[in-house]
């Protein structure tokens, strides 16, 4: 009798673990089957952001290769998670991610998804008080990138990183 109870408990425990593993797998979608193609839009974005900054009497920003690399990486990460967010996955850390990419701190990041062009992405950030605050912040370098989710109709994911390169 005790053996039957233990066998049932083992089966139930195994089933519970299997269900938990299945649900955990649902929380983070798998990466798309095709790698995303990402593009660095830093050079094109500098003119728009500097026009905005000039209207506010602020110094211009310049394209920063480290910030551009971090923007490309973040856009690709958002595609892999199929989610627009600054922090993706367990243990994600913005400062560590920036340091790992060679981006000088302090830094800021803007993200967007679904905009079909650079102009639309910048317009979305201008209309968002927190993103606008970042673009008007005390930064001298910038990188902007987009990556496309090939598994979802080429949905674009945008990232902007602002920093003070050394």
C-alpha positions as a Markdown table, in Angstrom:
| # | Residue | x | y | z |
|---|---|---|---|---|
| 1 | Unk | 0.0 | 0.0 | 0.0 |
| 2 | Unk | 2.8 | 2.4 | 0.9 |
| 3 | Unk | 4.5 | 1.6 | -2.4 |
| 4 | Unk | 1.4 | 2.5 | -4.3 |
| 5 | Unk | 1.1 | 5.9 | -2.5 |
| 6 | Unk | 4.8 | 6.7 | -3.2 |
| 7 | Unk | 4.4 | 5.7 | -6.9 |
| 8 | Unk | 1.3 | 8.0 | -7.2 |
| 9 | Unk | 3.2 | 10.8 | -5.5 |
| 10 | Unk | 6.2 | 10.3 | -7.8 |
| 11 | Unk | 3.9 | 10.4 | -10.8 |
| 12 | Unk | 2.1 | 13.5 | -9.6 |
| 13 | Unk | 5.3 | 15.2 | -8.8 |
| 14 | Unk | 6.7 | 14.4 | -12.2 |
| 15 | Unk | 3.6 | 15.6 | -13.9 |
| 16 | Unk | 3.7 | 18.9 | -11.9 |
| 17 | Unk | 7.3 | 19.4 | -12.9 |
| 18 | Unk | 6.5 | 18.7 | -16.5 |
| 19 | Unk | 3.6 | 21.2 | -16.4 |
| 20 | Unk | 5.8 | 23.9 | -14.7 |
| 21 | Unk | 8.5 | 23.4 | -17.4 |
| 22 | Unk | 5.9 | 23.7 | -20.1 |
| 23 | Unk | 4.5 | 26.9 | -18.6 |
| 24 | Unk | 8.0 | 28.4 | -18.1 |
| 25 | Unk | 8.7 | 27.7 | -21.8 |
| 26 | Unk | 5.6 | 29.7 | -22.7 |
| 27 | Unk | 6.8 | 32.7 | -20.7 |
| 28 | Unk | 9.7 | 33.4 | -23.1 |
| 29 | Unk | 9.0 | 32.7 | -26.7 |
| 30 | Unk | 11.6 | 30.9 | -28.7 |
| 31 | Unk | 13.8 | 32.8 | -31.1 |
| 32 | Unk | 12.5 | 33.2 | -34.6 |
| 33 | Unk | 13.6 | 30.5 | -37.0 |
| 34 | Unk | 15.4 | 33.0 | -39.2 |
| 35 | Unk | 17.9 | 35.5 | -37.8 |
| 36 | Unk | 16.9 | 39.1 | -38.0 |
| 37 | Unk | 18.5 | 41.5 | -40.3 |
| 38 | Unk | 19.5 | 44.6 | -38.4 |
| 39 | Unk | 20.5 | 48.0 | -39.8 |
| 40 | Unk | 22.4 | 50.8 | -38.2 |
| 41 | Unk | 20.5 | 54.1 | -38.7 |
| 42 | Unk | 22.8 | 56.2 | -36.5 |
| 43 | Unk | 24.1 | 58.5 | -39.3 |
| 44 | Unk | 20.6 | 59.2 | -40.6 |
| 45 | Unk | 19.1 | 59.7 | -37.1 |
| 46 | Unk | 21.8 | 62.2 | -36.0 |
| 47 | Unk | 20.3 | 65.0 | -38.2 |
| 48 | Unk | 16.8 | 64.6 | -36.9 |
| 49 | Unk | 17.9 | 64.4 | -33.3 |
| 50 | Unk | 20.2 | 67.3 | -33.7 |
| 51 | Unk | 17.5 | 69.4 | -35.2 |
| 52 | Unk | 15.3 | 68.7 | -32.2 |
| 53 | Unk | 18.2 | 69.5 | -29.8 |
| 54 | Unk | 19.0 | 72.7 | -31.7 |
| 55 | Unk | 15.4 | 74.0 | -31.2 |
| 56 | Unk | 15.9 | 73.5 | -27.5 |
| 57 | Unk | 19.4 | 75.3 | -27.6 |
| 58 | Unk | 21.2 | 72.0 | -26.8 |
| 59 | Unk | 24.6 | 70.8 | -28.1 |
| 60 | Unk | 24.5 | 68.3 | -31.0 |
| 61 | Unk | 25.2 | 64.6 | -30.7 |
| 62 | Unk | 27.4 | 62.6 | -33.0 |
| 63 | Unk | 27.1 | 59.0 | -34.1 |
| 64 | Unk | 28.9 | 56.8 | -31.6 |
| 65 | Unk | 30.0 | 53.3 | -32.8 |
| 66 | Unk | 29.6 | 51.8 | -29.3 |
| 67 | Unk | 26.1 | 53.2 | -28.9 |
| 68 | Unk | 25.3 | 52.0 | -32.4 |
| 69 | Unk | 26.5 | 48.5 | -31.6 |
| 70 | Unk | 24.4 | 48.5 | -28.4 |
| 71 | Unk | 21.4 | 49.7 | -30.4 |
| 72 | Unk | 21.8 | 46.9 | -33.0 |
| 73 | Unk | 22.2 | 44.3 | -30.2 |
| 74 | Unk | 19.1 | 45.5 | -28.4 |
| 75 | Unk | 17.0 | 45.6 | -31.6 |
| 76 | Unk | 18.0 | 42.0 | -32.3 |
| 77 | Unk | 17.3 | 41.0 | -28.7 |
| 78 | Unk | 13.8 | 42.4 | -29.0 |
| 79 | Unk | 13.2 | 40.4 | -32.2 |
| 80 | Unk | 14.5 | 37.2 | -30.5 |
| 81 | Unk | 12.0 | 37.7 | -27.6 |
| 82 | Unk | 9.3 | 39.1 | -29.9 |
| 83 | Unk | 8.8 | 41.9 | -27.4 |
| 84 | Unk | 9.5 | 45.6 | -27.1 |
| 85 | Unk | 11.2 | 46.2 | -23.8 |
| 86 | Unk | 14.4 | 47.5 | -22.3 |
| 87 | Unk | 14.9 | 44.4 | -20.1 |
| 88 | Unk | 14.4 | 41.0 | -21.7 |
| 89 | Unk | 14.8 | 37.7 | -19.9 |
| 90 | Unk | 15.9 | 36.8 | -16.4 |
| 91 | Unk | 18.8 | 38.6 | -15.0 |
| 92 | Unk | 18.9 | 41.3 | -17.7 |
| 93 | Unk | 20.8 | 44.4 | -16.5 |
| 94 | Unk | 20.9 | 47.6 | -18.5 |
| 95 | Unk | 24.1 | 48.9 | -17.1 |
| 96 | Unk | 25.9 | 45.6 | -17.5 |
| 97 | Unk | 24.7 | 45.4 | -21.1 |
| 98 | Unk | 26.0 | 48.9 | -21.8 |
| 99 | Unk | 29.3 | 48.2 | -20.2 |
| 100 | Unk | 29.7 | 44.9 | -22.0 |
| 101 | Unk | 29.1 | 46.8 | -25.3 |
| 102 | Unk | 31.7 | 49.4 | -24.5 |
| 103 | Unk | 29.1 | 52.2 | -24.0 |
| 104 | Unk | 30.2 | 54.9 | -21.6 |
| 105 | Unk | 27.9 | 55.4 | -18.7 |
| 106 | Unk | 25.7 | 57.2 | -18.0 |
| 107 | Unk | 23.6 | 56.1 | -20.9 |
| 108 | Unk | 19.9 | 56.0 | -21.9 |
| 109 | Unk | 17.9 | 53.8 | -24.2 |
| 110 | Unk | 14.8 | 54.3 | -26.2 |
| 111 | Unk | 12.9 | 51.4 | -27.8 |
| 112 | Unk | 9.9 | 51.2 | -30.2 |
| 113 | Unk | 8.2 | 48.6 | -32.3 |
| 114 | Unk | 6.0 | 48.6 | -35.4 |
| 115 | Unk | 7.1 | 51.9 | -36.9 |
| 116 | Unk | 7.8 | 51.5 | -40.6 |
| 117 | Unk | 10.5 | 54.1 | -40.9 |
| 118 | Unk | 13.2 | 56.0 | -38.9 |
| 119 | Unk | 11.1 | 59.1 | -39.0 |
| 120 | Unk | 8.1 | 57.3 | -37.5 |
| 121 | Unk | 10.3 | 55.8 | -34.8 |
| 122 | Unk | 11.7 | 59.2 | -33.9 |
| 123 | Unk | 8.3 | 60.8 | -34.0 |
| 124 | Unk | 7.0 | 58.1 | -31.5 |
| 125 | Unk | 9.9 | 58.9 | -29.2 |
| 126 | Unk | 9.3 | 62.7 | -29.5 |
| 127 | Unk | 5.7 | 62.1 | -28.5 |
| 128 | Unk | 6.7 | 60.1 | -25.4 |
| 129 | Unk | 7.8 | 62.4 | -22.5 |
| 130 | Unk | 10.4 | 59.9 | -21.1 |
| 131 | Unk | 11.9 | 59.1 | -24.5 |
| 132 | Unk | 12.0 | 62.8 | -25.4 |
| 133 | Unk | 13.7 | 63.5 | -22.1 |
| 134 | Unk | 16.4 | 61.0 | -23.1 |
| 135 | Unk | 16.9 | 62.6 | -26.5 |
| 136 | Unk | 17.3 | 66.0 | -24.9 |
| 137 | Unk | 19.5 | 64.7 | -22.1 |
| 138 | Unk | 23.1 | 65.6 | -21.5 |
| 139 | Unk | 24.6 | 63.2 | -24.1 |
| 140 | Unk | 27.1 | 63.7 | -26.9 |
| 141 | Unk | 26.9 | 60.3 | -28.6 |
| 142 | Unk | 24.1 | 58.3 | -30.1 |
| 143 | Unk | 23.3 | 55.1 | -32.0 |
| 144 | Unk | 20.0 | 54.0 | -33.6 |
| 145 | Unk | 19.2 | 50.6 | -35.1 |
| 146 | Unk | 16.3 | 48.6 | -36.4 |
| 147 | Unk | 15.9 | 44.8 | -36.6 |
| 148 | Unk | 13.1 | 42.9 | -38.4 |
| 149 | Unk | 11.2 | 39.9 | -37.1 |
| 150 | Unk | 11.1 | 37.7 | -40.2 |
| 151 | Unk | 8.8 | 35.3 | -38.5 |
| 152 | Unk | 6.2 | 38.1 | -37.9 |
| 153 | Unk | 5.8 | 39.9 | -41.2 |
| 154 | Unk | 9.1 | 41.7 | -40.8 |
| 155 | Unk | 7.8 | 43.7 | -37.8 |
| 156 | Unk | 10.5 | 46.3 | -37.0 |
| 157 | Unk | 12.0 | 46.8 | -33.6 |
| 158 | Unk | 13.9 | 50.0 | -33.0 |
| 159 | Unk | 16.5 | 50.9 | -30.4 |
| 160 | Unk | 18.3 | 54.2 | -29.6 |
| 161 | Unk | 21.2 | 54.4 | -27.2 |
| 162 | Unk | 22.5 | 57.7 | -26.0 |
| 163 | Unk | 25.8 | 58.1 | -24.2 |
| 164 | Unk | 28.9 | 60.2 | -23.7 |
| 165 | Unk | 31.7 | 58.5 | -25.6 |
| 166 | Unk | 35.2 | 59.0 | -24.2 |
